[in-house]
Amino acid sequence: MRICRPPAGWHWLRTTMVKKKLPRTATLLALAGLMTIWLSPETAAAADNTLKDHPVPYLALHGEDPIHWQEWGPGVMEAARRDNRIVLVSIGYFSCHWCHVMQRESFQDPDIAGIANRHFIFVKVDREMHPALDDAMMSFAQSTLGQAGWPLNVFITPDGSPIYALLYLPPDRFRQVLERLQALWSGSEEELRRMVESFPWKPQAASSAPADDLEIQRLLASARRQVLDHGDHFQGGFGTQSKFPSVPQLEFLLAAEEILPDEATREFLTTTLDAMMQFGLWDHLAGGFFRYTVDPGWEIPHFEKMLYDNASLATLYLEAGRILGREDYLEVARETLEFMRRHMWRDGALVSSLSAVDDQDVEGGAYLWQPDELRQLLNEREYAVADAVWGVSGPAELEAGNHLRRQRSLSEVAARLGMEEGEVERILARSRDRLLDARSRRIVPVDHKLVSGWNGLALTAFARAAERFPGSDYAETADALKVFLTERVTVPSEAGKQSLARAEVGGLPRGRGSLEDYAYVARGLYDWARLTGASADYRRAAAVARLGWERYFDGEGWRRSPELVRTIPEVVPLMEDGPMPSPSAALLTVSRLLALALDEQEWGREIRRVSRLGFDDMADSPYWYAGQLTLLMQELAGRSE
């Protein structure tokens, strides 16, 4: 069974990063699920809140809630079975605005806490620490609600079967759900169990025989057209509501343009890349990209900044600058890397995110400007230039102020104000420094987790930048990231082997590395090896990649995590792209490059076989498998980089 996705539907609702999907059926029974997730219990339920002073920042935020929150861990499901209680698995993350809203409105409400503590076991999960659990719960929500996002709240029975999912709800409605669900469980438990069991999930079967080269060539030709068909050719990007960077899809089109140039592809790429760096997705003062915009014109962002976005976009703009011959794209890449070093570097690695809300709980408060505030900070000439460039003189478009984005080029501003372009540039630089100084006194909460895989993405970006800009200090940053990944989050495992931790938190490795961690770390180490040329570095990267295969590939398909006894589905021939590249496609891609570099022909043949699995999925929805298609395109073209 397969869930079909609409063409390109990321929608902004009262959740963070919501992906809408069509429900499987026209009628969804209230409080009943379409599938069963068997959860592997990873902390035993207790009669108090166990998250106080937790080292993971997102969990620590809930440490003072009156709800008796438990951390996802060993004993949760045993306690649920012992007490015959429904479990709420509540998933969010540090920079999620609506997660904080629901905490403030519902999870800190004494009446709701009373119901929760008497009748349920509430488990709080940081999705960035448990991506596989998050993915399983997202699949359930998408199947039953037709949409998913965060905060994501899934109720499950004591035997691990999900029965109901909800996203953000105001407190009165959330209380009603708790009361209704408890009444059903106490009065009609067996009926509710039968309802859940009557909709069993049928795990997706392993892929059929691998596709041949001719089938792949035909698919690649049509996939390029289909991905372009999903694009907004007027404003750039994909979709018609909120706009995300969609890096895997842009990487696919960029690779296609390099191999077989096409005017329509090039025009769409430049339209999109120009829009992302000129308008509201880009921070025009400090650099770096916000997560997405809530409108189709790239004007107003959701203000969190994620490490994985900025690392991936730095790499994308480096490649776009090279392939499309655009120096300004290279400059955006460099400014993004500088932003990461100035604002995300902590203790030898990069933090996971900067919050969308400031310390006063104002969304975008650290980045927005009231017109009067700008007049006080800038002199008359500086204000005139700032207004011509950024359009700051109008009334505040958001309650907290205006968001700066480029309205005119420097040459247009010079002509408009009767100045030399160089003078405009100098005045704008001075104004930027003044505003940055004022902004430095605003407080942006930081999630200090050092996530392994995301730092692997950053290693790729810095290593490629060091290769592109000889004599720069990017290699020093890349070397520090390599040390972090190979020494601080690489930990002893069973049978004397090593494994990756999910993250370093509070100076200690925590959690089990996911498939994305092995894939992205292996890729980062491969790019480091390309920079150094050392055979030992290639072998180190290959060792990480092989561990990823050993833990997450069963011969015919991939699973996201061994922590879940059965995920949804159990095994898949390939994984879809999300905001980050498909973990399976990323691991296959770096494994292919390593097999070529180390001349491991047997491994190369296995990689080639596995990369051709899941052909029907790719043919049905090429947009969602852009990373896998990029791999196949480069393989058929004989690319070795």
C-alpha positions in Angstrom: 0.0 0.0 0.0 1.3 3.4 -0.9 0.2 6.9 0.1 0.0 9.2 -3.0 1.1 12.8 -2.6 -0.3 15.8 -4.5 2.1 17.5 -6.8 3.8 20.0 -4.6 1.6 20.9 -1.7 3.4 22.5 1.3 0.8 24.6 3.1 1.0 27.0 6.0 -1.5 26.3 8.7 -1.5 26.6 12.4 1.3 24.1 12.5 4.9 24.3 11.4 5.9 23.0 8.0 2.7 21.3 7.0 2.5 18.9 4.1 -1.0 18.3 2.9 -1.9 14.9 1.5 -5.2 13.5 0.3 -6.8 11.0 2.7 -6.9 7.4 1.7 -10.7 7.3 2.1 -13.6 9.7 1.9 -14.8 8.7 5.3 -12.4 8.6 8.3 -13.8 7.2 11.4 -13.4 9.5 14.4 -10.7 8.3 16.7 -9.8 5.4 14.4 -6.6 4.9 12.5 -5.9 3.4 9.1 -2.8 1.5 10.2 -0.9 0.0 13.2 2.5 1.1 14.2 4.2 -1.3 16.6 6.4 0.8 18.8 9.6 -0.4 20.4 9.4 1.0 24.0 12.6 2.8 24.5 11.9 5.9 30.5 9.4 4.3 32.7 6.3 6.3 33.4 6.5 8.3 36.6 4.1 10.4 38.7 5.8 13.7 37.9 7.4 15.7 35.1 10.7 14.1 34.2 11.8 16.8 31.8 12.9 19.4 34.3 16.5 20.5 33.6 16.7 18.0 30.7 19.9 18.5 28.6 17.9 18.6 25.3 16.6 22.2 25.0 13.2 21.4 23.6 12.4 18.9 26.3 13.7 21.3 29.0 11.2 23.9 27.8 8.5 21.5 29.0 10.1 20.8 32.4 7.9 23.3 34.3 4.6 22.2 32.7 2.1 20.8 35.2 1.7 17.7 32.9 3.7 14.7 34.0 5.7 14.5 30.9 7.8 11.4 30.2 10.7 11.1 27.8 10.4 8.5 25.0 12.4 5.6 26.3 12.3 2.1 27.9 9.3 1.5 30.0 6.8 3.9 28.6 4.7 1.2 26.9 5.2 -1.2 29.7 3.7 1.4 32.1 0.9 1.9 29.6 0.1 -1.8 29.5 0.4 -2.1 33.3 -2.0 0.8 34.0 -4.1 0.3 30.8 -3.6 3.9 29.8 -3.6 5.6 26.4 -0.3 7.2 25.5 -0.1 10.6 23.9 3.1 10.9 21.8 3.5 14.7 21.4 6.2 15.6 18.9 7.7 19.1 18.3 11.0 20.9 18.2 12.7 23.9 19.6 12.1 26.5 16.9 8.5 25.5 16.2 6.3 28.5 16.9 3.0 26.6 17.1 4.5 24.1 19.4 5.2 26.9 21.8 1.7 28.2 21.4 0.1 24.9 22.2 2.4 24.5 25.2 1.3 27.9 26.5 -2.4 27.4 25.9 -2.9 23.7 26.6 0.1 22.0 28.2 0.4 24.6 30.9 -3.3 24.6 31.6 -4.0 23.1 35.1 -7.4 21.6 34.1 -5.9 19.9 31.0 -3.0 18.7 33.1 -5.4 17.2 35.6 -7.1 15.1 32.9 -3.8 14.1 31.3 -2.2 13.0 34.6 -5.2 11.0 35.8 -6.0 9.2 32.6 -3.1 9.2 30.1 0.6 8.9 29.8 2.0 12.0 28.0 5.3 11.6 26.2 7.2 14.5 24.8 9.5 13.9 21.8 12.0 16.2 20.1 11.6 15.2 16.5 15.2 16.2 15.8 16.4 13.5 18.2 14.0 10.8 17.0 13.5 11.3 13.2 12.3 7.7 12.6 9.6 7.9 15.3 8.6 11.3 13.9 8.4 9.9 10.4 6.2 7.0 11.5 3.8 9.3 13.3 3.8 11.7 10.4 2.8 8.9 8.1 -0.1 8.1 10.4 -1.3 11.7 10.5 -1.0 12.2 6.8 -3.0 9.0 6.2 -5.8 9.9 8.6 -5.9 13.7 8.5 -4.8 14.4 5.0 -2.1 16.7 6.4 0.7 16.7 8.9 3.0 19.1 10.7 4.1 20.2 14.1 3.0 20.1 16.9 2.1 16.5 16.1 0.1 14.7 18.7 -0.7 11.0 18.3 -2.7 8.9 20.7 -1.7 5.2 20.9 -3.2 2.2 22.7 -1.1 0.4 25.3 -0.2 -2.2 22.7 1.2 0.5 20.4 -1.6 1.0 17.9 -2.3 4.6 16.9 -5.9 5.6 17.2 -6.0 9.4 16.6 -3.8 12.2 15.5 -4.1 15.9 15.8 -2.0 19.0 15.1 -2.5 22.3 16.9 -5.8 22.7 18.7 -7.0 25.5 20.9 -7.3 24.5 24.6 -11.0 24.0 24.7 -11.0 21.6 21.7 -8.0 19.8 23.0 -9.7 19.3 26.3 -12.8 17.9 24.5 -10.6 15.4 22.6 -9.1 14.2 25.9 -12.4 13.8 27.6 -14.0 12.1 24.6 -11.1 9.7 24.1 -11.0 8.8 27.8 -14.8 8.2 27.8 -14.5 5.9 24.8 -11.5 4.0 26.4 -13.2 3.5 29.7 -16.6 2.6 28.3 -16.0 1.0 25.0 -12.4 -0.1 25.0 -12.9 -3.4 23.2 -15.0 -1.7 20.5 -12.3 0.9 20.0 -9.6 -1.8 19.8 -11.7 -3.6 17.1 -12.1 -0.4 15.2 -8.3 0.1 15.2 -7.6 -3.5 14.2 -10.1 -3.4 11.4 -7.8 -1.1 9.5 -4.5 -2.9 9.6 -1.6 -1.4 7.8 -0.2 -3.6 5.0 3.5 -3.0 4.9 4.8 -2.1 1.5 6.3 -5.0 -0.3 9.9 -5.0 -1.3 10.6 -3.7 -4.8 10.3 -5.8 -7.9 13.3 -6.5 -10.1 15.6 -3.5 -10.7 14.8 -1.3 -13.7 17.1 -1.4 -16.8 19.0 1.5 -18.3 16.4 2.1 -21.0 13.6 2.4 -18.5 15.7 4.8 -16.4 16.5 7.0 -19.4 12.9 7.3 -20.3 12.0 8.1 -16.7 14.7 10.8 -16.5 13.4 12.5 -19.6 9.9 12.7 -18.4 10.9 13.4 -14.8 12.6 16.7 -15.8 9.4 17.9 -17.4 7.2 16.8 -14.5 9.4 18.5 -11.9 9.3 21.7 -14.0 5.5 21.4 -14.3 5.3 21.7 -10.6 7.2 24.9 -10.6 6.0 28.5 -10.3 7.7 29.9 -13.4 6.7 33.5 -12.5 7.8 33.8 -8.9 10.1 30.7 -8.6 9.9 27.7 -6.4 7.3 25.1 -6.1 3.6 25.3 -5.1 1.1 28.1 -4.9 0.9 28.9 -1.2 3.9 28.8 1.1 7.3 28.4 -0.5 10.1 26.1 0.7 13.6 26.0 -0.8 13.0 22.4 -2.1 16.7 21.8 -2.4 16.6 18.1 -3.6 14.4 19.2 -6.6 16.6 22.1 -7.4 19.7 19.9 -7.2 18.1 17.5 -9.7 17.3 20.3 -12.2 20.8 21.8 -11.7 22.4 18.4 -12.4 20.1 18.0 -15.5 21.1 21.4 -16.7 24.8 20.6 -16.4 24.5 17.3 -18.3 22.0 18.4 -20.9 21.4 22.2 -21.0 17.9 23.4 -21.6 16.6 27.0 -21.7 13.4 26.3 -19.7 15.4 24.6 -16.9 18.0 27.3 -16.7 15.3 30.0 -16.7 13.4 28.3 -13.9 16.5 27.8 -11.8 17.7 31.4 -12.1 14.2 32.7 -11.3 14.0 30.6 -8.2 17.6 31.1 -7.0 17.3 34.9 -7.6 14.0 35.0 -5.6 15.3 33.1 -2.7 18.3 35.4 -2.3 16.6 38.7 -3.1 13.4 38.6 -1.1 12.2 37.5 2.3 13.7 34.0 2.6 17.2 35.6 2.9 18.4 37.6 5.9 19.7 40.8 4.3 21.6 41.9 7.4 23.3 38.9 8.9 23.0 36.5 6.0 21.6 33.0 6.1 18.2 31.6 5.0 15.0 31.3 7.0 13.1 28.1 6.8 10.3 29.0 4.4 7.9 31.8 3.5 4.3 31.8 4.3 3.3 33.3 0.9 4.0 32.4 -2.7 6.0 35.5 -3.4 8.9 34.7 -1.0 8.0 37.9 1.0 7.3 36.9 4.7 9.3 34.0 6.2 8.7 31.7 9.1 11.6 33.1 11.0 13.5 30.1 12.3 16.9 29.3 10.8 17.8 25.6 10.5 21.3 24.3 10.1 20.3 21.7 7.5 18.7 24.4 5.4 21.7 26.7 5.4 24.2 24.0 4.9 22.2 22.5 2.0 21.6 26.0 0.4 25.2 27.0 0.7 26.2 23.9 -1.3 23.4 24.5 -3.8 24.5 28.1 -4.4 28.1 26.9 -4.8 27.1 24.4 -7.4 24.7 26.9 -9.1 27.4 29.5 -9.3 29.7 27.0 -11.0 27.2 25.5 -13.4 25.3 28.7 -14.3 28.4 31.0 -14.2 26.9 33.4 -11.6 29.4 35.1 -9.3 26.5 36.5 -7.2 25.4 32.9 -6.4 28.9 32.2 -5.1 28.8 35.3 -2.9 25.5 34.1 -1.4 27.1 30.8 -0.6 30.0 32.5 1.1 27.7 34.8 3.1 25.7 31.8 4.2 28.8 30.0 5.4 29.9 33.1 7.3 26.5 33.4 8.9 26.8 29.8 10.0 30.2 30.4 11.5 29.2 33.7 13.3 25.8 32.7 14.6 25.6 28.9 14.8 29.1 27.8 15.8 29.4 26.4 19.3 32.1 24.2 20.8 33.6 23.0 17.6 30.4 22.3 15.7 27.2 23.9 14.5 23.9 24.1 16.5 20.7 22.8 15.1 18.6 26.0 14.9 17.9 29.5 15.9 14.3 30.1 17.1 11.6 31.9 15.1 10.5 33.8 18.3 12.6 36.1 20.4 13.0 36.0 24.2 9.7 38.0 24.4 7.9 35.2 22.5 7.3 37.5 19.5 7.5 35.6 16.2 10.2 37.3 14.1 10.8 39.8 16.8 14.6 39.6 16.4 14.4 40.5 12.7 11.6 43.1 12.3 11.8 46.9 12.3 9.3 49.6 13.1 9.7 52.6 10.7 10.4 55.0 13.6 13.1 52.7 15.0 14.9 52.8 11.7 14.7 56.6 11.5 16.3 56.8 15.0 19.2 54.5 14.0 20.0 55.9 10.6 20.8 59.4 9.4 18.8 61.0 6.6 21.0 59.7 3.7 21.3 56.3 5.2 17.5 56.1 5.7 16.9 57.2 2.1 19.2 54.5 0.7 17.7 51.9 3.1 14.2 52.8 2.0 15.1 52.7 -1.7 16.8 49.3 -1.3 14.5 47.6 1.2 11.3 49.6 1.2 11.1 50.4 4.9 9.1 53.7 5.0 5.6 52.2 4.9 3.5 51.2 7.8 4.6 48.0 9.6 3.3 45.0 7.6 3.5 42.8 10.7 2.6 43.7 14.2 6.3 43.6 15.3 7.5 45.6 12.3 8.7 45.4 8.7 10.9 42.5 7.3 13.7 43.7 5.1 14.0 42.4 1.6 15.5 43.7 -1.6 13.2 46.0 -3.6 15.8 47.4 -6.1 19.3 46.7 -7.3 22.1 49.0 -6.3 22.3 50.4 -9.8 18.5 51.2 -9.7 18.9 52.9 -6.3 21.8 55.0 -7.6 19.8 56.2 -10.5 16.8 56.9 -8.3 18.7 58.9 -5.8 21.2 60.5 -8.2 24.2 58.9 -6.6 27.2 56.8 -7.8 26.7 53.1 -7.3 29.8 52.9 -5.2 28.5 55.5 -2.8 25.2 53.7 -2.5 27.1 50.5 -1.7 29.2 52.2 1.0 26.2 53.9 2.6 24.2 50.6 2.6 27.2 48.8 4.2 27.3 51.4 7.0 23.6 51.2 7.5 23.8 47.4 7.7 26.5 47.6 10.4 24.3 50.0 12.4 21.3 47.8 12.2 23.3 44.7 13.0 24.7 46.4 16.1 21.1 47.2 17.2 19.9 43.7 16.4 22.8 42.1 18.4 21.1 43.3 21.6 18.0 41.3 20.8 17.9 37.8 22.1 17.3 34.8 19.8 16.9 31.5 21.6 19.2 28.8 20.3 18.8 25.0 20.3 22.3 23.9 21.2 22.0 20.3 20.0 24.9 19.4 17.7 23.2 17.0 15.3 25.5 14.6 13.6 23.9 14.4 10.2 23.3 18.1 9.9 26.9 18.8 10.7 27.8 16.3 8.0 25.8 18.5 5.6 27.8 21.4 6.9 31.1 19.6 6.3 30.1 19.1 2.7 29.4 22.8 2.3 32.7 23.9 3.9 34.8 21.3 2.2 33.4 22.2 -1.2 33.9 25.9 -0.5 37.5 25.3 0.5 37.9 23.5 -2.9 36.2 26.3 -4.7 38.1 29.2 -3.0 41.7 28.1 -2.5 43.5 30.1 0.2 40.3 30.7 2.2 40.0 29.5 5.8 37.0 27.2 5.0 39.3 24.2 5.2 40.0 25.0 8.9 36.3 24.9 9.6 35.8 21.7 7.6 38.7 20.1 9.6 37.0 21.0 12.9 33.8 19.5 11.7 35.6 16.3 10.6 37.1 16.0 14.1 33.6 16.5 15.7 32.1 13.8 13.5 34.9 11.3 13.8 35.8 11.7 17.5 32.9 13.2 19.5 29.8 11.6 18.0 31.4 8.4 16.9 31.0 6.0 19.8 31.7 2.4 20.7 29.0 0.0 19.8 28.2 -3.8 20.0 30.9 -6.3 19.0 33.6 -3.8 19.2 32.3 -1.8 16.3 31.7 2.0 16.2 28.5 3.8 15.6 27.2 7.3 15.3 25.3 9.1 18.0 22.3 11.2 16.9 23.8 14.3 18.5 26.0 15.8 21.2 24.0 17.5 23.9 25.6 19.1 26.9 29.0 17.8 25.9 27.9 14.1 25.7 26.7 11.9 22.8 23.0 11.2 23.0 20.6 9.0 21.0 21.2 6.5 18.2 22.3 7.7 14.8 19.6 7.5 12.2 20.0 6.6 8.5 20.2 10.2 7.6 23.1 10.6 10.1 25.1 7.8 8.4 24.3 9.1 4.9 25.1 12.8 5.6 28.2 12.2 7.7 29.6 9.7 5.1 29.0 12.4 2.4 30.7 15.1 4.5 33.7 12.8 5.1 33.8 11.9 1.4 33.9 15.6 0.4 36.7 16.1 3.1 38.6 13.2 1.5 38.3 14.9 -1.9 39.8 18.0 -0.4 42.7 16.2 1.2 43.2 13.4 -1.3 44.2 11.1 1.6 43.3 7.5 1.1 42.8 7.2 4.9 40.1 9.8 4.7 38.3 7.9 1.9 38.5 4.7 3.9 37.0 6.5 6.9 34.1 7.8 4.9 33.6 4.3 3.4 33.5 2.8 6.9 30.7 5.1 8.0 28.8 4.4 4.8 29.1 0.7 5.2 27.8 1.0 8.8 24.8 2.7 7.4 24.2 -0.2 5.0 24.7 -2.7 7.8 22.2 -1.1 10.1 19.5 0.1 7.7 19.5 -2.1 4.6 18.1 -5.6 4.7 18.9 -6.8 1.2 15.8 -5.5 -0.6 14.9 -2.3 1.2 15.6 0.4 3.7 14.3 1.1 7.2 14.7 4.4 9.0 15.6 3.1 12.5 16.2 -0.2 14.2 14.7 1.4 17.3 11.2 0.7 16.0 10.3 -2.9 15.8 7.9 -2.2 12.9 7.8 1.2 11.2 5.4 2.2 8.5 6.0 0.5 6.3 8.6 -2.0 7.6 10.9 -1.8 4.6 10.9 0.5 1.5 12.9 0.2 -1.6 13.7 3.9 -1.5 12.8 6.9 0.6 11.3 10.2 -0.4 12.9 13.6 -0.3 11.8 16.1 2.3 13.3 19.4 3.3 16.6 17.3 3.3 17.7 14.8 0.7 16.3 11.3 0.9 18.5 9.4 3.4 18.5 6.3 1.2 19.4 8.3 -2.0 22.1 10.2 -0.1 23.7 7.0 1.2 23.5 5.4 -2.2 25.1 8.5 -3.8 28.0 8.7 -1.5 28.5 4.9 -1.6 28.7 5.0 -5.4 31.4 7.7 -5.2 33.4 5.9 -2.6 33.2 2.6 -4.5 34.6 4.4 -7.5 37.3 6.2 -5.5 38.4 3.0 -3.8 37.9 0.7 -6.8 35.6 -1.6 -4.9 33.8 -3.1 -7.9 31.7 -5.6 -6.0 30.3 -2.9 -3.8 29.7 -0.8 -6.9 27.6 -3.5 -8.5 25.4 -3.9 -5.4 25.0 -0.1 -5.3 23.9 -0.1 -8.9 21.4 -2.8 -8.3 19.8 -1.2 -5.2 19.7 2.2 -6.9 17.3 0.8 -9.5 14.8 -0.5 -6.9 11.5 1.3 -6.5 11.1 2.2 -10.1 7.3 2.3 -9.9 7.5 4.8 -7.1 9.9 7.0 -9.0 7.8 6.9 -12.1 4.6 7.6 -10.2 5.9 10.6 -8.3 9.3 11.8 -9.6 9.0 15.1 -7.8 9.3 13.3 -4.4 12.3 11.2 -5.5 14.5 13.9 -7.0 17.5 12.8 -5.0 17.3 9.2 -6.3 16.8 10.5 -9.9 19.8 12.7 -9.6 21.9 9.7 -8.6 20.6 7.7 -11.6 21.2 10.6 -14.0 24.8 11.1 -12.8 25.4 7.3 -13.0 24.2 7.0 -16.5 26.3 10.1 -17.5 29.4 8.5 -16.0 29.9 11.3 -13.4 32.4 10.5 -10.6 32.0 13.6 -8.5 
